[in-house]
């Protein structure tokens, strides 16, 4: 690293890097070998709802609406991604608005297994 007046200074730092990914199939083996892979169980429906409600409470979403969003994401959209619940919560405040957003997402999201 270059400092003022053209002087150089070097330091050795102990560094830890954490990374997360849903899929690693496209990553080169050289990159994958530098990390420890941890595999987590998928959420059960009750656990998914619990995690969604807690996450959405941080966003000031009413717990009943948060549970409703979780139910729509899991049941109607057949999605297991908590981030989808967060996205829907940012687009709606009431259960009726959640229904509208979910209806649009169902209509325009790509169908799984179909191209």
Secondary structure, DSSP 8 states (H G I E B T S, - for coil): -B-GGG-B-------------S--TTS-HHHHTTS---------HHHHHHHHHHHHHHTT--HHHHHHHHHIIIIIS----HHHHHHHHHH-SSHHHHHHHHHHHHHHS--TT--
